[in-house]
Amino acid sequence: MPWYDRVLSIDRRWVYLILGLAVVVPVIVEMHIPVTLSREVQAVYDFVSEVRDGELMLLAIDYDPSTMAELHPMAEAIIRQVFEQNGHLLLSSLSQFGPAMTDELITRIAADYGKVHGEDFVFLGYKPYPAITILAMGSDFRVPFPNDYYGNIVDELPMMAGVHNFGDVRGVVALAGGTAADFWIIYGNAKFGVPVALGVTGVMASDYYPYLQAGQLFGLIPGIKGAAEYEQIADRPGEGVRGIPYQTTSHAVILCLIIVTNIAFFAKRAATRRHSQAISSL
């Protein structure tokens, strides 16, 4: 059997095995992959840098466990940055699976910095129907969220005194693994004029660069690479930086497989053409 036929007929389980080994390599061999910083990630970091000494920003945790590997490092880096600057955080979730993750994350990080719920941060919780919820938040946060995630009356929380709608926050950073990102652009930015930045998965990122170029987003954090960039700017390596070697090795293997199989395909086509010409010349 010609080599190209062997390549094109390889059992897919061998491909899975090769990819599995590629992912294991960074576990065995310590790797440091340099990350090039982008302006869109720097813009988000610079914005969060201004949230200090009682300033307030809204962080929307609009993703579920399926996209947690890419988006959770972004959330952790942003929360830690705000707390280090003594800024205030208002958190919400438009994903039904988001509240539990948000509660675990904010509780753990707040304990590291000695921050108190109701004074330094408020987690409003989850409400369905993203478009309706964002529109209601533009009127008053208390319309969709009369009580916070823990059942406290929002009006009784010290941090919420004088905080009513998007006009009372510096801006919104929405970390989204689905269509909630679109609603923040359409309603949060376009209708209410609140500055919006997004953190999205790698496969979603290309859809949102036009909004960035149009000025509807002031920043964009794309996938695990964007999370690694943010951590590098903040000089606080975390899961984003640690995830880059795994992504790099797996992408390198996939690229090599694509190149090899394409060479085999064209080699087989050329051999078939030569064979057909030889037969026709008889």
Buried (B, 14 or more C-beta within 10 A) or exposed (E): EEEBEEBBEBEEEEBEEBBEEBBEBBEEEEBEBEBEEBEBBBBBBEBBBEBBEEBBBBBBBBBBEEBBBBBBBBBBBBBBBBBEBBBBBBBBBBBEBBBBBBBEBBEEBBEEBEBEBBEBBBBBBBBEEBBBBBBBBBEBBBBBBEBBBEEBEBEEBEBBEEBEBBEBBBBBBBBBBBEBBBBBBBBBBEEBEBBBBBBBBBEBBEEBEEBBEEEBBBBBBBBBBBBBBBBBBBEBEBBBBBBBBBBBBBEEBBEEBEEBBEEBEEBBEEEEEEEEEEEEEE
